[in-house]
Amino acid sequence: MDLDRLRRDAAAVLRDGRAKMVIGFRDRAGDRVPAFITDPDGAGELVFDETCLANLAAYLRKAELKRFRPVAIVARPHVCRSLLLLAAEAQIQAADVLVLAVGDQEYHGVLDLAGAAALLNEKYAEIPHDPEVLKRIEEISALSPEERAAFWAEQFAKCTRCYACRAACPMCYCTRCIVEKNVPQWISTAAARHGNYAWNIIRAFHLAGRCTECGACEAACPQGIPLMLLNVSLARGVEEEFGVKAGYDAEAEPLVGSWSADDSEDFIR
Amino acid sequence: MTQTEAKPTKAPDAFEPRIVAFVCNWCTYAGADLAGTSRIEYAANVRIIKLPCTGRIDPLFILKAFEGGADAVLVSGCHPGDCHYTSGNYHARRRWTLLRALLDFTGIDSRRLFFSWVSAAEGQKFADLIDDITTKVREAGPFDPANPARRQPWT
């Protein structure tokens, strides 16, 4: 990948005022951490590789960053999809975002949201689900219901309710999350069995049709809960049932929240 | 003194499923009411919770029912096209499609989660439905107290 071009572009958009801030990745003792660059001379510290799993679109709605708009953001295809979803849900304005589009191997240059949508539909329309995750899903689906319950009981028991998964996700932008509502309290906040189950299920479900499978939540989980198993199984269901892949259209209606008279109902008696 | 012949009773420890039914006010609740006023007998295992519309049924309701010890949950509303609020049941249907698969994947299998359309005129259908579900859940047995969705008692 042409890292030099990425750095040059980042410096250029800052210098000519197309962006007031570039959000990308920098190196910190071997770790890849978010970099918030406002000075063109700082663009040289930008890096990008396959360990840059954080979804930087999650920073766009932070109140602290409002005064730095328009923001240029280093985005791989999954992150571009998140940006289009945020635009579709009226959370960001096209004028506030520039994309420094990073592809599988190459760097695609500076794009606006429309350009990012064109790039996605042209080059990355068929991003496959993670084959490793799909394999695990098949294995778990083949278990008996009791065994599945036991597997998830073990996984969710690890949850400490730190909500790192929520913080890592650009689509989890509610100012007041359902888990924080306590009159009535729907989800117990204790790190005990039923609250952990309800939290993890509802977190996944609230992302139905909105998850781009970027993997940031699972990467952020300090307990190693396989959240992508939930996300991908939902995303696959969304694709099979409704023929929708999230994040390819900045005008799309939300999947849950719209309906069609032709939706299948073979499970309803 | 003559002793009347004792009715055959169930063993005291026989499993009786607890079924929570979330129903809409306009169709299924009226259907259940019709079953009652028509004196149709059906299994007494169902606890009906009336909501304005199936569109009001949040997935959290279903989770909460299982958390509190329901052995099965039924969700029922107006037939497509008959929603009192025009499209609530269409919204609900889409949500259920996804939720059902997610819950099945995580250990609340589809032997415990039922969906139906019952109109205000279908008292018999409601009674038959409840009987059928009760039979099925009796076969499936009690909802495992160790299931991750069940409330964990304080220790």
Interface residues (C-beta under 8 A of the other chain):
Chain A: I137 I140 S141 P145 E146 R148 A149 A150 F151 W152 A153 F156 A157 I178 W186 I187 A192 R193 H194 N196 Y197 A198 I201 I202 A204 F205 A208 G209 L229 L230 S233 L234 G237 V238 E241 F242 L255 V256 G257 S258 W259 S260 A261 D263 S264 E265 F267 I268 R269
Chain B: D58 P59 L60 L63 K64 E67 P80 G81 S87 Y90 H91 R93 R94 R95 W96 T97 L98 L99 R100 A101 L102 L103 D104 F105 T106 G107 I108 D109 S110 R111 F114 F115 S116 W117 L129 D144 A146 N147 P148 A149 R150 R151 Q152
